[in-house]
Amino acid sequence: MKLTDIFKKKTSSQAAKDRLKLVLVSDRQSCSPELMERIKNDILEVLSKYAEVDQTGLDIKFTQMETEGADTDGKTVPALYANIPIRHMKHNIEG
Amino acid sequence: MGEVIVVTSGKGGVGKTTTTANIGTALAKLNKKVVLIDTDIGLRNLDVVMGLENRIVYNLVDVVEGSCKVKQAMIRDKRYDTLFLLPAAQTKDKTSVTPDQMKKLSEELKQDFDYVIMDCPAGIEQGFKNAIAGAERAIVVTTPEVSAVRDADRIIGLLEANEIGKTQLVVNRIRPEMVKRGDMMSADDVVDILAVELLGVVPDDESIVIATNNGEPLAGDNSLSGQAYMNICRRILGESVPFLKLEERKGLFAAIASVFLR
């Protein structure tokens, strides 16, 4: 929070922008829940060869993120966000 | 060889038809040969905005069905003799025409005209698909409201998916005094959210209501919106025209600074 924010009440146009940005993130996902489920299962299948995954804390979703780099000027691109807690690595598969 | 442009928005009531009529009028004023096609079959309106409703004999459906020649269905504008309207049918529905037929028609018309402009119906169904079928450029009209911008975003996505070469934005009905006090998104805000090239900003203007009442598009007259439409057309023609200064936004520091700098 910036210092100026304390003195300045959020304007309704700012509220509109904030709400739009949020709603467009989900609108722009061209990925159906079924497809998402398949992607998730495939990732898990590969991963579980090497590690034991905590399925309850699993979070995989499509989101928007700002690109990094001087020339792109903060454009947003779709990104796959995955938070996969790992209980422990499987050490028995070496080489 | 002319260019086929579709004017679209997703949401209804943001000013697609008014924009189409004014862009057509301004282009004709700049000596271009233009045909406007109302693709809103069943809910035609471009004819009344142009003031040509009493001259309709044949319509778009008659043309694609081969009941008449294109030239018979086209109505010459009252004021500009290089401007024509191809009206929609009022008693049919959107399925009376297919995207392939529309594509063929636009190919044919762009041999004779500098600009073929499609007025797209609201929505993303058949009427939208018909309107964009032959288009090389899309003009997306939106107002600075959450609902309209959201729908514009969806439309921009669909235009990209359909490989329309160029998509540009017109932000309609800006009220500078509301933008200034922070109660309306500015054109820049909308461009920022939609990440698309800005073609023009049109102020909310009483003159538009009067012009529509009279069926005479005001593009090119002395009103602010009339100038805005003329600027849009000059940009369509490739000129670099600065945007009208509708508002001056001041941040807190700029406001304080301006007090001291006076």
Interface residues (C-beta under 8 A of the other chain):
Chain A: T4 F7 K8 T11 S12 S13 Q14 A16 K17 R19 L20 K21 V23 L24 D27 R28 S30 K75 T76
Chain B: P144 E145 V146 V149 R150 D153 R154 G157 V179 R181 G182 D183 M184 M185 S186 D189 D192 I193 A195 L252 F253
